C-alpha cells in the first residue's frame, strides 16, 4: 500500500496537551492503528507543508482490521488544525481530554520550559502566554469541534474520572472507538502518571537545540535516530533541578482567573466541576484570620501569608 492510498485516521484525540494523552497512547497501542514510529506527527498544526502523503505514510503499516487513530494534543486550540482536519477527514471522530485547568497549565508550562520554548516565569506565562491561555478555554474550543464535526462525534473525557476509575474511563473510550474492551490489569501501563515533568531543563539553550534537532529528525521521519537519541534528549530536557511545588497564592489567583471558563464548561457538560474552582474554605480561612477593619480595606491575609484581594 503506497502512501497515497494509506488510510487516514478515523479518530483523533486532540487534547489539549498534558491531559494523560501519553497514557492513552501506550494503553491503546496494539488495539488501534497508530502512527508508525512517533506518537505525534504534528501534521495538521506544524507539519502541514510536508503534504498529505507524508502524513498518510505514517499509517501505511496499520493493520486493516483496526480503526486508525492519532493522538495529537496540540490540535485542541488551533483553528487551523481543526479546519484542516475537517477538510481532509470530514467524518473524523474527535476525542477531547480535559483536566483541572490550573494543574494542566502548570504542567504545560513545565513541559514547554523543558524544551526551551518559554522563558518567562509561570506567574507571568499563566496569564499571558498565548497557547497556555488559549488551551484553557475548554468550552469555546469544544463547541468549535462540535460545530465542525457534530456533537455526537466529539467525546469528552475528564482526567478526574481517569484518576477515580481508570478501567471505567477506558471502557467508555473503547466503546466510542468501537473496539473490544481493554483489561487494564493486563496492560503494561498501570499508572496514569506517564510523561511527567519533574525537573527543569539542563539549560534553556541546550534544551532549544535538542528540541530543534529532534524536530528536524521527525520531519524527515528518521524515527530510529529519534529513539536512539531519546536518552540524551531527556538529559537536556530534564537534567536540571527539580521543579518546586506550585505557589498556593499563585494557584488561588489563577483559579479565580479561570473560574468563568470552568463555569462555561459546567454549563456545556451539565456537570459539577467545583473541584476546579477556588475552594470556599480558602476564603473562609482568609476571612477569619484578619480583623474586620482589614477586610474593609479590601486586603485579606491568612496566617500562612496568603493574600487575596476582594473582588
Secondary structure, DSSP 4 states (H G I P E B T S, - for coil): --GGGSPPPSEEEEE-SSSSHHHHHHHHBTTBB--SS-S---TTTTSGGG-HHHHHHTTTTS-TTS-BEEE-TTSTT-HHHHHHHHHH-TT-EEEEEE--HHHHHHHHHHHHHHTT---S-HHHHHHH-HHHHHHT-HHHHHHHHHHHH-GGGEEEEEHHHHHH-HHHHHHHHHHHHT-----GGGSS---S--S---B--S-HHHHHHHHHHHHHHHHTT-HHHHHHHHHHHHHHHH-SPBPPPPPHHHHHHHHHHHHHHHHHHHHHHT---GGGSPPHHHHHHHHHTS-HHHHHTTEEE-TT--EEE--
